[in-house]
């Protein structure tokens, strides 16, 4: 930002600082000076680098406040009046009789204010105004426009003037209107630079009753600009949402002094002072008579921010002892309100943040201000820094464990792009959620933020296919990343772990993959998830893991092979027997539609698990049990059940018998058989039940009653049948 040292001196008392003193004070306060240029008038122009969090410093008054605090001088804020210190006398007519104001977008325009002056005479600016603008590199246009530019540089409040007679009334009204609204898709606006802009529905405009007259926070419109024929003007002083201004400015490739300031926050509570100052200067240089009052539309002002500062914390952070009296003096010079309950050296100080410093929200922000003003050169630099090596945080260790386990299972980690095409994103979009897309032409065919990490993994799998990569067991990929969606304009962002594996043997003959091979692919995926849960949460967590068949929540999954992955808090494993079921994520085979969209020719199994839920299982809870003293007895059962009976239902039956049969140690799945001997729509599921007695060696005839009990419960609960020899 360009500033004039002569102009800056008008706001400090005494105002006799040399350019070198001003430059030194700003550097000492943390502002880099890019260049210093002597002007023919005897003034000096400094180019000051302003960081993005210091919107208040994008004004000469703001930097004068910093210089005054550094040099111990008094800061003199320009009054809301003309150069003679007086505000102009208002006419009897109220401003509401000359123009109407409506703000339809309070989220994008927190406050919009409007004043009217009748009878102005547009012409050249007086010498003092021209000299002030030229000193910061701004050319003079006319007296009315120059005042708005002067206020912009002086106070950091962009403002704009409309030719009142060129504004149209709203339907049903006879007076001109200004309406703050969203632009219509494809709406056109002629801006002050003479270019016709095509607007998008996300842009905000200031319109009259018929058409857009200005691009909010960026540039005014050419159809209502002030000209030598202008007699009556409407003065706008407003503030806008920084994100909306930045998005529109980037899309239209417009950068102005106004947008630069609005992108860095202009507080709504500063508008009244700036508007009164601008009104008084307009009357001073262009004549005319202001109408009584002002129109404003927007939200109620935000309450003042209050931050508590502990002097002892200042000393711990800075490493130097700053006396309490010095701390209070620095805060006062920065116009931060101070309240103390007593004068104790370590009693906290209640600090009320001024409206022009929205960047000060925490105690550490105030400590930084104290360091800047007290002097960074007073903080000693130690020859050695004591470093205490701490054990990695639990979340970090858990993330490392996830990578280690999956790498051991043959997975390769991928890092993929966060954007995808709308068609691919829709495949993974859950019901009730909407896609999030960016309005950026540079994104081309991939403007949508991924709703699933699998979009990137599938693209990586396609790259492996094209490169004819065929490792033993197939390609296995994983990635931990964020996924994005929105629900009723509210962002939904989650951190997930994505897993993608080939169905075994599919690469040899993709067209001839059997149902059994597809099931084996899902079992491999399930085994990987079980290994993860066991490594992160221990054996008890693995026992509580469930795969519950469900309807596919997105088109990317095969509706006949989809499950919700949950973790049940069993009473024997959890401190709270009534703990709710924890949802880990989803798993299943991918649909033909999904694989075709990515140009893949093999069936794939995939899972998406909540990273926070997985990390929350860590560290694993280990349980120690003595080694068995006597051998076990294993018996196999092969119930014939309906095709829709899941392994979960069969194992649950065994668990119910196990509750009353203490010698049942475990139950394991062996395989599934389908064939003509079984019949259409049925299958034979083979399971192995292990028995053990802790006090003796079991005989086979001793486990027959319990095998019979299991078979009988299978007949009753899942309508199982058993083949006879």
Secondary structure, 3 states (H helix, E strand, C coil): CEEEHHHHHCCEECCCCCHHHHHHHHHHCCCEEEEEEECCCCCEEEEEECCCCCHHHCCHHHHHHHHHHHHCCEECCCCCCCCCCCCCCCCCCEHHHCEEEEECCCCCCCEEEEEEEECCCCCCCCHHHHHHHHHCCCCCCCHHHHHHHHHHHHHCCCEEEEEHHHCCECCCCCCEEEEEEECCCCCEEEECCCCEEECCCCCEEEECCCCEEEECCCEEEHHHCCCCCCCCEEEEEEECCHHHHHHHHHHHCCCCHHHHHHCCCCCHHHHHHHHHHHHHHHHHHHCCEECECCEEEECCCCCCCEEEECHHHHHHHHCCCCCHHHHHHHHHHCCCEEEECCCCCCCCEEEECCCCCCCCCCHHHHHHHHHHHHCHHHCCCCCCCCCCCCCCCHHHHHHHHHHHHHHHCCCEECCCCCEECHHHHHHCCCCCCECEECCCHHHCCCCEECCCCHHHHHHHHHHHHHCCCCCCCCCEEEEEEEEEEEECCEEEEEEEEEEEEECCCCCCCHHHCCHHHHHHHHHHHHHHHHHHHHHHHCHHHHHCEEEEECCCCCCCEEEEEEEEEEECCCCCCCCCCCCCCEEEEEEEEECHHHHHHCCCCCCEEEEEEEHHHHHHCCCCCCCCCCCCCCCCEEEEEEEEEECCCCHHHHHHHHHHHHCCCCCEEEEEEEEEECCCCCCCCEEEEEEEEEECCCCCCCCHHHHHHHHHHHHHHHHHHHCCECCCC
